[in-house]
Amino acid sequence: MSHDLAKENDYGIRPPDSDDNLARFKELDSDAQKLAEMGYTQDMKRNYSVISVLGVGFSLTNSWFGISAALITGINSGGPVLIVYGIILIALISTCVGISLSELASAYPNAGGQYFWANELAPKRYANFASYLTGWFAWAGSIFTSASVSIAVGTAGVGCWQLSHPDFTYKPWHIFVGYQVVNAFAFLFNCYGKVLPAIAHTTLYTSLVSFLVILIVVPSKAPSHQDAQFVFANFVNATGWKQNGIAFIVGLINTNWAFACLDCATHMAEEVARPEKMIPIAIMGTVAIGFTTSWFFSLAMFFSIQSLDDLFVTPTGVPILALFFQALTNKAGAIVLESLIIATGVGCLIASHTWQNRLCWSFARDNGLPASKFLSQIHPTLNVPVNAHFVSCVIVAILGCLYLGSYTAFNSMVTACIVLLYISYAIPVVCLLIRGRNNISHGPFWMGPIGLFANIVLLSWTAFTLIMYSFPSVKPVLAGNMNYVSAVYAVVVIIIAVDWLTRGKRNYRGQAARHEDKAVLAEKIVR
């Protein structure tokens, strides 16, 4: 292969200027060629290491942060039993989800992730629609996730103010302002491609250090501790459901939220070398760290609770902050610990923005979204999809207005982000099973019969959550506590149907068009 040493080749890769860089250059050029064989050019620079990708993936999933944000809802629907054993259950399911995603990411390392896999694996007749549907569900899920993280961080900030100002009574608009400030602040970090890998490292270590500090400080400073029966056998059903099983299931939504978004790393496949190996490491590492941190965090917090009833009625609106105050009996100390959670949450939101804009950009380059030409542009100097990032964050900001109208309706988006993402994982897995697991070229990460079992678990759990997570969280059911997630699904489906019929069906660049481009791009890269 010959190269012009004076300039970058057509795929944004500069040939080596020293022997030390030769091996890495060949590795990157090989990755670009594999991408060309899929029908895409190397538009993004491969600046991420496996630790950086893991940083983005774990910072987004951030299971211990998710548990802290959703603590009180879980306690209402099962008490400590729900959280302690629910984490184990969801971690096992997430392992199966991670295996399913890792197998496909290893076989087809592409920033499009699940929508690209669906397009490659589905029968030709249905490939475009299956891919289009998957892409929309995935992007919608990412938008709803960013909204849910923004509200969690905004609420935590307002709660800290209330704790330090006891006469202050927060209103919905206070939370709304916090939501918008956090969303706008996190937006800035994704505008500069060169610093994103360093930010990913920073957010990863911020999360882990914050976890360790809280894990040590809270139990050591608590005046007294609960016994093992309270932590491992205390089931609380304050939902109004007579069946404890239903109460447990509807409460799992909150635990499940703490393990959502496992596809994040797959959308960084074009920004890391050897993605067929690195992406599975990042996905499975996210699950492993997520389980370890969230489970031990939950145990430490439950043993340190002084009064469970006081957490239900805390004027801060942030039960974990009230728990810190119970344990430390010091407002400043409690706010410092909550500040660590807020910093972790901001890191989570930065990662969520990275994820949602990569999804938007990659889907737009195949004309999957309106204004795709605008959304698919990579800024020439910033090396990020600025347009996709800006539009995605504006949508998140608009969704925040829903909180002012109905907290319950806004909360339904949290459920929607979980289930829509599961559906986006399930579609390519169904396509894989229809084609036959052994009828595709396997990547380095391939689990054989274990992978098949993981696929079945993923599909079964997706069907289960689609039905059971639509149940109201409390009874009796009123307009103010209804689960409106079905309405959220309906809105998303209507938007998809209208766009498909008016634009997508004609313009979407699917399997056939991409395969036609393969030969041209593959030939171009070896000139």
Stockholm file with secondary structure:
# STOCKHOLM 1.0

chainA/1-527         MSHDLAKENDYGIRPPDSDDNLARFKELDSDAQKLAEMGYTQDMKRNYSVISVLGVGFSLTNSWFGISAALITGINSGGPVLIVYGIILIALISTCVGISLSELASAYPNAGGQYFWANELAPKRYANFASYLTGWFAWAGSIFTSASVSIAVGTAGVGCWQLSHPDFTYKPWHIFVGYQVVNAFAFLFNCYGKVLPAIAHTTLYTSLVSFLVILIVVPSKAPSHQDAQFVFANFVNATGWKQNGIAFIVGLINTNWAFACLDCATHMAEEVARPEKMIPIAIMGTVAIGFTTSWFFSLAMFFSIQSLDDLFVTPTGVPILALFFQALTNKAGAIVLESLIIATGVGCLIASHTWQNRLCWSFARDNGLPASKFLSQIHPTLNVPVNAHFVSCVIVAILGCLYLGSYTAFNSMVTACIVLLYISYAIPVVCLLIRGRNNISHGPFWMGPIGLFANIVLLSWTAFTLIMYSFPSVKPVLAGNMNYVSAVYAVVVIIIAVDWLTRGKRNYRGQAARHEDKAVLAEKIVR
#=GR chainA/1-527 SS CCCCTTSCCTTSCCCCSSGGGHHHHHHHHHHHHHHHHTTCCCCSCCCBCHHHHHHHHHHHHCHHHHHHHTHHHHHHBTHHHHHHHHHHHHHHHHHHHHHHHHHHHHHSCCTTTHHHHHHHHSCTTTHHHHHHHHHHHHHHHHHHHHHHHHHHHHHHHHHHHHHHCTTCCCCHHHHHHHHHHHHHHHHHHTTCGGGHHHHHHHHHHHHHHHHHHHHHHHHHHCSSCCCHHHHHHCCCBCSSCSCHHHHHHHHHHHHHHTTCCTTGGGGGTTSBSSHHHHHHHHHHHHHHHHHHHHHHHHHHHHHHCSCHHHHHTCTTSCHHHHHHHHHHCCHHHHHHHHHHHHHHHHHHHHHHHHHHHHHHHHHHTTTCSTTHHHHTCCCTTTCSCHHHHHHHHHHHHHHHHHHHHCHHHHHHHHHHHHHHHHHHHHHHHHHHHHHCGGGSCCCSCCCTHHHHHHHHHHHHHHHHHHHHTTSCSSSSCCTTTCCCHHHHHHHHHHHHHHHIIIIIHHHCCCHHHHHHHHHHHHHHHTC
#=GC SS_cons         CCCCTTSCCTTSCCCCSSGGGHHHHHHHHHHHHHHHHTTCCCCSCCCBCHHHHHHHHHHHHCHHHHHHHTHHHHHHBTHHHHHHHHHHHHHHHHHHHHHHHHHHHHHSCCTTTHHHHHHHHSCTTTHHHHHHHHHHHHHHHHHHHHHHHHHHHHHHHHHHHHHHCTTCCCCHHHHHHHHHHHHHHHHHHTTCGGGHHHHHHHHHHHHHHHHHHHHHHHHHHCSSCCCHHHHHHCCCBCSSCSCHHHHHHHHHHHHHHTTCCTTGGGGGTTSBSSHHHHHHHHHHHHHHHHHHHHHHHHHHHHHHCSCHHHHHTCTTSCHHHHHHHHHHCCHHHHHHHHHHHHHHHHHHHHHHHHHHHHHHHHHHTTTCSTTHHHHTCCCTTTCSCHHHHHHHHHHHHHHHHHHHHCHHHHHHHHHHHHHHHHHHHHHHHHHHHHHCGGGSCCCSCCCTHHHHHHHHHHHHHHHHHHHHTTSCSSSSCCTTTCCCHHHHHHHHHHHHHHHIIIIIHHHCCCHHHHHHHHHHHHHHHTC
//
